[in-house]
Amino acid sequence: MFRRWTPLALVLAFVGMAAWTANVPAQDKTHDGKVVKAGDGKLTMTGKDGTKQHTHEVAKNAKITLDGKSAKLDDLKKDMTVFVTTNDSNVATAISARTPKEKLR
C-alpha cells in the first residue's frame, strides 16, 4: 500500500513547492553609487566605481533620506553617495543619500 502512495506524495510535494515559490515575491535589490541627476520622478546614477550610468524611475511613495533625515528627490545633488533599493520592476522604492564629506567641512 505504501508503494502506491509514495510516488503520489512526491508528486504532490513537488507541485506544492512549485506553487509556493511562484507566489513568493522577488526580493528587493540594493546597490550604491553616486548621483548624476535627480528629479522629475527619476534618479540617474553611476555605480560605486563611477562607471555604468543608469536611471531608475522613483516610486511616488519612495522613502528618501539625506544624511539620515527625510528628504525629497529634488534635494539629491550631483556626486552625493546613494544607496538605492529597487523592486522587481527596477523601480526605486527607497533612497538613502549622503552629502560628500568635503562639503560638510
LINWOKA-V407821 format. One record per helix or strand. SS is the DSSP state (helix for helix, strand for strand). FROM is the first residue (numbers start at 1). LEN is the number of residues. If there is no record, write none. Layout:
ss->(SS SS)
from->(FROM FROM)
len->(LEN LEN)
This chain:
ss->(helix strand strand strand strand helix strand strand helix)
from->(2 29 42 54 69 73 81 92 101)
len->(22 11 6 13 2 3 6 7 4)
